[in-house]
Amino acid sequence: MASSIKEVFDTGNFRDNGHKLVDLLADYIDQAKAGRDMPVLRWVNPDEQVEFWKNYSVDSNDLTPFFRDVIDRSIHLLHPRYVGHQLTPTAPVTALAAFLAGVINNGMVGYEMGSVSTAMEKLAVRVFTEALGFGSEGDGFFTSGGTLANLTALLSARKSVAGRNIWEEGNDGKQLTVMVSAEAHYCIDRAARIMGLGSDGVMLIETNSDFQMKVELLEESWQKANQEGREVFAIVGSACTTATGSYDNLEAIAGFAAEKNIWFHVDGAHGGPVIFTEKYRHLVNGIHLADSVVIDCHKMLMTQALTTALLYKRKDQSYHTFQQDAHYLWQKDADPEWFNYGKRTFECTKLMMSLKFFTLVKVHGIEVFGENVTVLYDLARTFADLIRLRSRFELAMEPQSNIVCFRLADPGLTIEVQNQLNAMIRKQILEEGEFYIVQTTLRGKVFLRTTLMNPFTTQEHLVQLLDRIEEVV
Ligand SMILES: Cc1ncc(COP(=O)(O)O)c(C=O)c1O
């Protein structure tokens, strides 16, 4: 039976269910991070999942069975045998902040609709601009995911470099192009297409044996673009790539961008947080020369999805992207008004992302980011050593980040059969639920792909994974 509005906002059940939920979650966190008596994922095919929920009934007086079913049927990112995709296990304190945000629901479009999170966002952005070495002119904001942040950065780049008012006049028939490694995340290609640049909107630069952009090809590619009538307005460095975790040579790319007077953007959605480490910071040497950088907090920084920082070296550039007249929101459209983030973001209403990040920093300190990244990157190197000890396995490359790709490579079998075998292994591992790994195809070969996202994963778990794969075949 439907509730009345009065019942919807009744806090009696809310209080009781809330207390029980916190207890349930605290137990869950302890159980999951120990990997105790639970698979990492209880595989159910999509249609069965829909069937399960279709006629599901929820008791409003006691939501615990419902919440428990949600947990049981979800993938457990806190589980030490979760070594697949790049989404982070979240710091529990950020979940409390997320819960709070869920109740107060401040929308962030303008200062009045999110005064606290607006101030926190300014402070959170400073954490990044300082670590990037952007200096006092650095600025930026949070936005909903790396995909949207990369699009926003490229819109800023086009606006800044195009030499005409694209916002008013639109594209003018000139073929604008972004240079990017062939291994970059697909969202760069998608952004160019959304911007109306079509398939010639990206110029893919070949990669070397470590899947890094071949920077020695940049000049030649530039000439080729010119001959084809394409005007390069930006170059994107990957820090790191998604499939293999390879870091492009940002110093070389920065030099090229400066020489050609084009925008230098770094997609650091996954690997940007090495700026918080001592040990791995060298991987992004030259990042301080970028015009813009994207960093996902929901990948390596233990914060809920989606929380993405888009950082600009020059504050003014962050204001140029959108010039929307919105008199119902802002009084003076010409005034930048740092505190009305909606003027700079793609979103109108925006989640209180900064509250979660700010809470994490205040409770645990910035140092915890460096520790998390270092632990996970170190573990990837240990994992590569374990893989090398087994002759049946082949590594795609020495890991540069916490992403490790490897495969079972029996030289007696054709590549096609090897590919089928590795795809079969991944499917079986997924369906068994003991481990969560994914797969990728690199230069025609199917690889098992792992991302070590969980600081509770140990060498023993990784040995068990390799043992299991060898048993499967
Ligand atoms: C390098 C890189 N850029 C961008 C993205 C997209 O980020 P999001 O999933 O936050 O949209 C990803 C996601 O894996 C990524 O690895």
The ligand as a Gaussian input file, in Angstrom:
#p B3LYP/6-31G(d) Opt

LIG

0 1
 C       42.480000       6.700000     -17.549000
 C       41.003000       6.818000     -17.348000
 N       40.367000       7.932000     -17.739000
 C       39.037000       8.090000     -17.586000
 C       38.269000       7.096000     -17.037000
 C       36.793000       7.294000     -16.890000
 O       36.534000       7.659000     -15.576000
 P       35.055000       7.540000     -14.932000
 O       34.757000       6.096000     -14.858000
 O       35.230000       8.208000     -13.605000
 O       34.127000       8.281000     -15.835000
 C       38.874000       5.911000     -16.621000
 C       38.073000       4.819000     -16.041000
 O       38.492000       3.731000     -15.842000
 C       40.282000       5.774000     -16.766000
 O       40.918000       4.676000     -16.381000

